[in-house]
Amino acid sequence: MIDSLYEKAYNPDVLTCIANLSNDEVFTPPSVANAMLDLLPQEIFSNPDAKFLDPACKSGVFLREIAKRLLKGLKDKIPDLQERIDHIFKTQLYGIAITELTSLLSRRSVYCSKYPNCKYSVTQFDNPQGNIFFNNTKTKHLWIGGKCLHCGASEKEYGDEVREGLERHAYQFIHNAIPGELENMKFDVIIGNPPYQLETGGAGRQAKPIYHHFIEQAKKLNPRFLIMIIPSRWFSGGFGLDSFRNKMLNDRHLIKLVDYPNSADVFSGVDIAGGVCYFKWDRDHESDCEIINVIENNKDCEIRKLNEYKTFVRFNKSISIIRKIFSIQSRDMTLESVVSPQRPFGLPTNYVPREKGIPCWFIQKIGKKFADEKDVDDSNKLLDKWKFIAPKAPIAGQTDFTKPIGFYYEGNTKIAKPGECCTESFIVLGAFDTEKEVLSYKSYIFTKIARFLLLQTVISQDVLRNKFCFVPNLEKYDHIYTDEELCKKWGISKAEWDYIDSRICNIER
């Protein structure tokens, strides 16, 4: 009975099947929470002075699973069960909920009652919150220029008048509203699954990442260990994540990274583009990072530097191929300097075709129409060239990066002749003086090796110029390139080619 408190209270375990709030605020399965807790030195659960914080409580699963371990680990030091329960829940476990609903759910999971000052709670507090806090009256967005200074939320989307009676998503932990009880507390472990993003009201309804704010705030509290599960999109930066990515890649305290390219391997029924990862940050140790790729329970591990390249290479099997190529090719001579900027001719995606003017390529269903000459910006000096153009989002809809990726093929790329332009739906992958050169360049881009090198930086549907930082710029484009030629040129082994071949789809013709 003594050690079966939670086993009896949670059988079957409701937290294994509870519905998610959304694709951005997902509940962590108990099995995943325990895998994350396994990263800690297990003797910490025998320390009666250790303190744990979940700054983004949803279901309370992290605190509940920590409580289970502490109940066993402290059995010899605090033999009396009720005394042990009281000590753990009142002095060791703390949480900050993200909404009022999740505060109630978390307390129910941890204390076996949504109100820990009632008779049904396994431990008695003198207040209805216990150590799982939520206060939406003190947490507010700080609007500056229509955006929240703390989280970047749009005032148009999350302002008080717009959200009256609704959740404002002004999360306490990142809005300078940490409960006073926790302000000066020293935590051994901060662990959690923070909210992932917020709608910003921008063009195309972009969503702004928010999880990195939780990590940065947690580091300010200087815990001994920090463990969080977040989307893997930060690997390639973009949309407010560049600074965060650089800090993470250069942080020698980030000593373990477990990466799931398919989010369904972690969160059943949730599709998170680019997958998810969780990491262990250790305040008192510095080292290279142990990177673990997990695909359908198969693990591939390697200890390496996170900042070996400016863009993180997620797959361990890919890094040796990149190293081999750059031992022959200059790292400074890549297609990143060849590919055009986004919106190469200044024409947005929603540009309306004209009756006459400059021939212009629009989205697939429109094809080639015309753009007004005065609207076309040729500051990149591309208009009079032979151009190989490709969609800026060639893998729109593909989110499972464990499956072969397509990128470019005959149906979604075009050769734009001199005098032709395109809207922002396309980017110019290369521009040349002759048709022979552009056809040679196209054959290079169509090789599996070139597309494989592109894959190493891609983690969402947009593929812009910065994603080409691992694709070498060849010395000349005067013939049709093949994978066989490139394998010989760069010394790609049979095993390496087999891996490349398994990761990239065949060209559709």
C-alpha distance (Angstrom), angle and dihedral (degrees) to the residues before:
residue distance angle dihedral
M1 . . .
I2 3.79 . .
D3 3.80 95.6 .
S4 3.80 97.5 33.8
L5 3.80 98.1 69.3
Y6 3.79 95.3 119.4
E7 3.78 96.1 29.6
K8 3.79 90.1 61.6
A9 3.79 94.7 38.4
Y10 3.80 92.8 51.8
N11 3.79 110.5 39.4
P12 2.96 109.9 154.9
D13 3.79 95.3 24.0
V14 3.81 108.1 -123.3
L15 3.81 91.1 -165.4
T16 3.81 91.0 69.8
C17 3.80 92.5 65.0
I18 3.81 106.9 26.0
A19 3.81 114.0 131.8
N20 3.79 118.0 -109.3
L21 3.80 122.2 -113.2
S22 3.81 91.3 -131.5
N23 3.81 140.4 -44.5
D24 3.81 87.1 -79.3
E25 3.80 99.8 47.0
V26 3.78 105.7 42.7
F27 3.78 128.3 170.4
T28 3.79 116.1 -118.5
P29 3.82 114.9 -123.5
P30 3.83 113.2 -124.6
S31 3.82 90.3 -119.0
V32 3.82 90.9 58.0
A33 3.80 92.5 44.5
N34 3.80 88.9 53.9
A35 3.81 92.6 47.5
M36 3.80 87.5 55.2
L37 3.81 91.8 47.4
D38 3.80 88.7 51.0
L39 3.82 87.5 68.0
L40 3.80 89.8 69.2
P41 3.80 123.9 85.0
Q42 3.79 99.3 -96.3
E43 3.80 94.1 -138.9
I44 3.81 86.8 74.5
F45 3.81 87.6 77.3
S46 3.81 89.2 61.5
N47 3.80 92.3 55.3
P48 3.83 111.8 98.1
D49 3.80 90.3 -163.5
A50 3.82 97.1 54.0
K51 3.81 114.3 114.5
F52 3.82 126.2 -154.8
L53 3.81 130.3 -163.9
D54 3.80 131.5 -169.0
P55 3.84 103.9 -168.5
A56 3.82 94.4 -172.4
C57 3.81 106.9 42.8
K58 3.79 115.5 -176.3
S59 3.81 109.0 151.4
G60 3.80 97.8 0.7
V61 3.79 90.4 -120.9
F62 3.81 96.1 137.5
L63 3.80 94.2 51.5
R64 3.79 91.2 43.4
E65 3.81 93.5 51.9
I66 3.81 91.1 45.0
A67 3.81 88.7 51.8
K68 3.80 90.3 53.6
R69 3.79 91.1 54.1
L70 3.80 93.6 44.9
L71 3.80 91.6 49.8
K72 3.79 88.6 59.6
G73 3.81 97.8 35.3
L74 3.81 94.7 52.1
K75 3.80 96.8 43.0
D76 3.79 94.2 106.0
K77 3.80 94.9 42.5
I78 3.81 95.5 45.5
P79 3.83 106.0 24.6
D80 3.80 97.0 175.1
L81 3.82 107.5 87.3
Q82 3.81 98.4 -147.5
E83 3.77 92.1 45.0
R84 3.82 88.7 50.2
I85 3.81 92.4 48.5
D86 3.80 91.9 48.9
H87 3.79 92.1 48.5
I88 3.82 94.4 48.6
F89 3.79 97.8 45.5
K90 3.79 97.0 40.4
T91 3.82 102.2 39.9
Q92 3.80 108.6 20.4
L93 3.83 111.8 35.0
Y94 3.81 124.1 64.7
G95 3.77 134.4 165.6
I96 3.81 142.2 178.2
A97 3.80 113.0 -151.6
I98 3.82 122.4 -142.7
T99 3.82 96.2 -141.8
E100 3.79 137.8 10.1
L101 3.80 89.7 -106.8
T102 3.81 93.4 53.7
S103 3.81 90.6 45.9
L104 3.81 89.1 60.0
L105 3.79 92.5 43.3
S106 3.80 92.2 48.6
R107 3.80 93.1 49.8
R108 3.79 89.9 48.7
S109 3.81 90.0 52.3
V110 3.80 95.7 45.4
Y111 3.81 104.9 32.5
C112 3.84 97.1 25.8
S113 3.81 86.5 -121.3
K114 3.80 132.1 69.4
Y115 3.81 87.2 -135.9
P116 3.82 110.9 49.7
N117 3.80 92.5 -166.8
C118 3.81 92.5 65.1
K119 3.81 127.7 90.8
Y120 3.82 93.3 -104.0
S121 3.80 94.7 62.8
V122 3.80 116.1 103.7
T123 3.80 87.6 -133.6
Q124 3.79 128.6 28.5
F125 3.81 121.7 -122.0
D126 3.79 124.2 179.1
N127 3.83 91.4 -129.6
P128 3.84 134.8 52.1
Q129 3.83 94.4 -116.7
G130 3.77 102.7 53.3
N131 3.79 107.9 -172.8
I132 3.82 94.5 -34.9
F133 3.78 104.6 91.8
F134 3.78 133.7 -160.6
N135 3.78 127.4 163.5
N136 3.79 119.5 162.4
T137 3.79 94.3 174.8
K138 3.81 93.9 69.8
T139 3.80 98.5 39.3
K140 3.77 115.4 81.5
H141 3.78 137.1 157.7
L142 3.79 114.3 -106.4
W143 3.80 104.2 -135.1
I144 3.79 117.8 -149.7
G145 3.78 117.1 164.6
G146 3.79 91.9 -14.8
K147 3.83 94.5 -53.9
C148 3.78 132.1 93.2
L149 3.79 111.2 -109.2
H150 3.81 91.6 -145.5
C151 3.82 104.2 44.5
G152 3.81 107.6 6.5
A153 3.82 94.5 -117.1
S154 3.79 115.8 161.1
E155 3.82 115.7 -110.1
K156 3.80 87.1 -147.1
E157 3.82 88.9 59.8
Y158 3.82 102.5 31.9
G159 3.80 106.2 24.9
D160 3.80 118.1 132.4
E161 3.78 93.9 -108.4
V162 3.79 93.8 48.1
R163 3.82 94.9 46.0
E164 3.80 98.2 39.5
G165 3.79 106.7 152.6
L166 3.81 91.4 5.9
E167 3.79 134.5 96.7
R168 3.82 109.3 -83.4
H169 3.81 95.3 -162.7
A170 3.81 91.6 -135.4
Y171 3.79 92.4 149.1
Q172 3.80 113.6 -151.3
F173 3.77 97.3 -137.6
I174 3.81 95.0 59.9
H175 3.82 99.6 32.0
N176 3.81 99.4 68.4
A177 3.79 90.9 -99.7
I178 3.80 103.7 113.1
P179 3.83 106.4 154.9
G180 3.78 112.1 -97.0
E181 3.79 91.1 -121.4
L182 3.82 89.0 64.4
E183 3.81 101.7 38.5
N184 3.79 97.8 96.2
M185 3.78 98.3 24.3
K186 3.81 118.7 122.2
F187 3.79 111.1 -137.3
D188 3.76 124.5 -157.4
V189 3.81 92.8 -163.2
I190 3.80 132.9 23.2
I191 3.79 110.4 -174.0
G192 3.78 134.9 164.7
N193 3.78 155.2 111.2
P194 3.82 106.6 -101.4
P195 3.82 126.6 -159.9
Y196 3.78 109.0 -82.4
Q197 3.81 108.4 -147.3
L198 3.80 148.8 -11.8
E199 3.79 130.0 -141.0
T200 3.80 109.9 -110.9
G201 3.78 102.2 -168.8
G202 3.80 90.3 -119.7
A203 3.78 129.0 140.8
G204 3.75 110.8 -57.3
R205 3.81 89.3 12.1
Q206 3.79 92.9 -84.7
A207 3.76 116.0 -164.2
K208 3.79 118.6 -135.4
P209 3.81 117.8 -137.0
I210 3.78 113.0 -118.3
Y211 3.81 105.7 169.4
H212 3.80 93.9 86.9
H213 3.82 90.2 64.4
F214 3.80 89.4 61.5
I215 3.80 91.0 52.0
E216 3.78 93.9 47.8
Q217 3.81 91.7 47.7
A218 3.81 91.1 48.0
K219 3.80 91.2 53.5
K220 3.81 89.5 54.0
L221 3.81 88.1 61.9
N222 3.82 87.5 58.2
P223 3.82 99.3 -138.5
R224 3.77 120.6 -176.5
F225 3.81 90.1 -120.4
L226 3.79 132.5 18.4
I227 3.82 119.9 -167.5
M228 3.79 123.3 173.7
I229 3.79 138.1 159.9
I230 3.81 114.9 -138.3
P231 3.84 141.2 153.7
S232 3.80 114.2 -72.9
R233 3.81 91.7 -132.0
W234 3.79 89.8 101.0
F235 3.82 88.6 74.5
S236 3.81 90.1 80.4
G237 3.82 99.0 30.0
G238 3.79 122.4 -148.6
F239 3.82 132.2 135.6
G240 3.79 96.4 50.0
L241 3.81 96.8 -36.0
D242 3.82 101.1 96.5
S243 3.79 95.8 92.5
F244 3.79 91.9 43.5
R245 3.81 91.5 49.0
N246 3.80 91.9 51.2
K247 3.80 91.4 50.2
M248 3.79 92.2 48.9
L249 3.80 95.4 46.5
N250 3.79 91.5 50.1
D251 3.81 95.8 43.5
R252 3.80 107.5 107.0
H253 3.81 89.5 -168.9
L254 3.82 90.1 70.2
I255 3.79 95.3 91.7
K256 3.82 104.5 162.2
L257 3.80 132.1 35.7
V258 3.81 122.8 -179.4
D259 3.81 110.9 -166.2
Y260 3.82 128.2 -165.9
P261 3.85 110.9 -171.1
N262 3.82 88.8 -168.5
S263 3.82 110.8 55.7
A264 3.82 90.1 -159.1
D265 3.81 87.8 72.1
V266 3.82 86.5 67.5
F267 3.79 107.5 22.9
S268 3.78 111.9 35.4
G269 3.79 112.0 -140.7
V270 3.81 94.8 10.3
D271 3.80 120.9 110.3
I272 3.81 112.7 -156.7
A273 3.79 112.0 175.3
G274 3.79 111.5 -120.9
G275 3.80 94.7 13.7
V276 3.79 131.2 -105.0
C277 3.79 137.9 -85.7
Y278 3.76 140.2 -169.4
F279 3.77 127.2 -151.7
K280 3.78 144.0 -167.1
W281 3.78 119.1 -133.2
D282 3.82 114.9 -168.1
R283 3.80 117.1 -162.7
D284 3.80 94.8 -162.2
H285 3.82 100.6 44.9
E286 3.79 136.4 59.6
S287 3.80 125.6 -166.3
D288 3.77 146.1 123.6
C289 3.78 111.7 -66.3
E290 3.79 126.3 -100.5
I291 3.81 104.2 -134.8
I292 3.79 117.7 -161.4
N293 3.82 119.8 -169.0
V294 3.81 110.9 -160.1
I295 3.81 120.1 -165.3
E296 3.81 117.5 167.8
N297 3.82 91.7 -25.6
N298 3.82 92.2 -49.8
K299 3.80 111.2 123.3
D300 3.80 129.5 -156.8
C301 3.81 114.6 -171.9
E302 3.79 132.9 -169.0
I303 3.79 134.8 159.1
R304 3.79 110.8 -135.3
K305 3.79 144.8 137.0
L306 3.78 114.9 -77.8
N307 3.80 91.6 -150.3
E308 3.81 98.0 49.8
Y309 3.81 86.7 117.9
K310 3.81 130.6 18.6
T311 3.81 88.6 -111.8
F312 3.78 116.5 50.8
V313 3.82 114.7 -115.3
R314 3.79 103.2 -142.0
F315 3.82 101.0 -169.1
N316 3.80 116.3 72.2
K317 3.80 91.7 -154.3
S318 3.79 90.5 58.5
I319 3.78 99.1 53.6
S320 3.82 96.1 73.1
I321 3.81 90.8 52.4
I322 3.80 92.0 51.4
R323 3.79 91.3 47.3
K324 3.80 91.1 50.6
I325 3.82 93.3 50.6
F326 3.79 93.8 47.2
S327 3.78 90.6 49.7
I328 3.83 84.4 67.2
Q329 3.81 103.3 27.3
S330 3.81 123.6 52.8
R331 3.81 113.3 -104.2
D332 3.81 87.1 -141.3
M333 3.82 94.2 58.9
T334 3.81 106.3 71.4
L335 3.78 136.4 130.5
E336 3.79 89.5 -101.6
S337 3.83 85.9 88.3
V338 3.82 92.5 45.6
V339 3.81 103.5 47.9
S340 3.81 115.2 85.9
P341 3.79 125.0 -113.3
Q342 3.78 119.4 -98.4
R343 3.84 110.9 -76.9
P344 3.85 92.9 23.8
F345 3.82 94.6 -170.2
G346 3.80 99.1 30.6
L347 3.81 93.3 -106.5
P348 3.83 116.1 131.2
T349 3.78 123.3 -137.1
N350 3.79 91.7 -105.8
Y351 3.81 93.8 52.4
V352 3.83 109.4 139.7
P353 3.83 115.1 -125.3
R354 3.79 117.0 -114.9
E355 3.79 129.1 -139.4
K356 3.80 92.5 -118.2
G357 3.78 140.9 -0.7
I358 3.80 131.9 80.5
P359 3.84 115.5 3.5
C360 3.79 106.3 -108.5
W361 3.82 134.9 -174.5
F362 3.80 114.3 -131.8
I363 3.82 130.8 179.5
Q364 3.81 116.2 -48.2
K365 3.82 96.7 -93.7
I366 3.84 91.5 53.9
G367 3.79 100.1 38.2
K368 3.79 121.6 -179.7
K369 3.80 115.8 -4.5
F370 3.80 131.8 137.7
A371 3.81 139.2 -73.8
D372 3.78 126.8 -157.6
E373 3.81 109.0 -101.5
K374 3.81 91.9 -131.8
D375 3.84 90.4 56.3
V376 3.82 95.0 54.2
D377 3.80 115.1 95.3
D378 3.80 111.7 -157.8
S379 3.78 97.3 176.8
N380 3.82 88.0 124.6
K381 3.85 89.2 59.5
L382 3.80 93.6 -128.5
L383 3.78 103.8 123.1
D384 3.81 97.5 86.2
K385 3.82 93.8 45.1
W386 3.80 134.0 90.8
K387 3.80 101.2 -105.7
F388 3.79 134.0 -160.7
I389 3.82 104.7 -152.7
A390 3.79 128.3 -172.2
P391 3.83 135.4 178.7
K392 3.78 114.3 -87.6
A393 3.84 88.4 -135.8
P394 3.83 103.0 41.2
I395 3.81 95.4 157.7
A396 3.80 98.9 42.7
G397 3.79 108.4 161.0
Q398 3.82 97.3 21.8
T399 3.78 110.5 112.8
D400 3.80 102.5 152.3
F401 3.80 105.6 87.6
T402 3.79 92.9 -176.2
K403 3.81 88.9 76.4
P404 3.83 124.6 74.8
I405 3.81 112.2 -81.7
G406 3.80 124.3 -137.3
F407 3.83 110.8 -164.4
Y408 3.83 106.1 160.0
Y409 3.79 133.2 21.8
E410 3.81 139.5 143.1
G411 3.78 94.2 -80.0
N412 3.81 99.4 56.5
T413 3.83 103.2 33.8
K414 3.79 129.5 71.2
I415 3.75 139.0 -165.6
A416 3.79 106.4 -133.5
K417 3.77 113.4 -156.8
P418 3.81 124.9 -137.3
G419 3.79 108.4 -70.8
E420 3.83 93.9 30.8
C421 3.80 126.2 109.0
C422 3.81 137.7 -179.2
T423 3.79 141.6 -142.2
E424 3.79 125.8 -113.2
S425 3.81 88.2 -84.3
F426 3.82 84.9 83.5
I427 3.76 136.4 42.5
V428 3.79 124.6 -155.1
L429 3.80 107.3 -113.9
G430 3.81 92.2 -173.2
A431 3.82 140.3 -7.7
F432 3.82 125.2 -155.6
D433 3.79 143.5 172.2
T434 3.80 96.0 -121.0
E435 3.78 138.8 42.0
K436 3.82 90.0 -128.2
E437 3.80 90.8 59.9
V438 3.79 95.0 48.5
L439 3.82 91.6 49.1
S440 3.81 89.8 50.2
Y441 3.80 90.3 49.1
K442 3.80 90.8 48.7
S443 3.82 90.5 53.2
Y444 3.82 89.0 53.3
I445 3.81 92.9 50.2
F446 3.80 89.5 48.5
T447 3.82 93.2 56.8
K448 3.78 115.3 105.4
I449 3.80 91.1 -127.8
A450 3.81 93.4 57.7
R451 3.81 91.6 46.5
F452 3.81 90.5 45.5
L453 3.81 90.5 55.0
L454 3.80 88.6 49.2
L455 3.80 89.9 51.8
Q456 3.80 91.6 62.0
T457 3.81 91.3 72.4
V458 3.81 100.0 34.7
I459 3.78 119.5 96.5
S460 3.82 101.9 148.2
Q461 3.79 137.7 31.5
D462 3.82 98.9 -86.5
V463 3.81 114.1 87.4
L464 3.80 109.7 -173.1
R465 3.80 133.0 164.4
N466 3.82 96.1 -79.0
K467 3.81 89.4 61.9
F468 3.81 90.5 67.7
C469 3.81 94.9 67.6
F470 3.83 92.5 113.1
V471 3.82 97.0 45.5
P472 3.82 109.1 93.4
N473 3.80 120.2 -132.6
L474 3.79 103.7 -126.3
E475 3.78 122.3 -132.8
K476 3.81 94.4 -113.9
Y477 3.78 142.1 -1.8
D478 3.77 106.5 -143.1
H479 3.82 105.2 122.1
I480 3.79 143.1 29.7
Y481 3.80 111.0 -77.0
T482 3.81 124.5 -143.8
D483 3.78 134.9 -170.5
E484 3.79 89.5 -116.0
E485 3.80 90.2 59.6
L486 3.80 93.0 47.5
C487 3.81 92.8 47.3
K488 3.78 89.0 55.6
K489 3.80 93.2 43.1
W490 3.80 94.0 52.8
G491 3.81 100.6 30.1
I492 3.81 95.8 -114.5
S493 3.80 108.8 179.9
K494 3.80 125.7 -136.2
A495 3.82 91.3 -106.5
E496 3.81 91.4 48.6
W497 3.80 91.3 48.8
D498 3.79 91.2 49.8
Y499 3.78 89.0 54.6
I500 3.82 92.4 47.7
D501 3.81 90.0 47.5
S502 3.81 91.0 52.5
R503 3.81 93.6 52.6
I504 3.83 100.8 49.7
C505 3.80 128.8 60.5
N506 3.79 120.8 -125.1
I507 3.80 115.5 -100.7
E508 3.78 113.3 -90.1
R509 3.81 109.9 -133.5
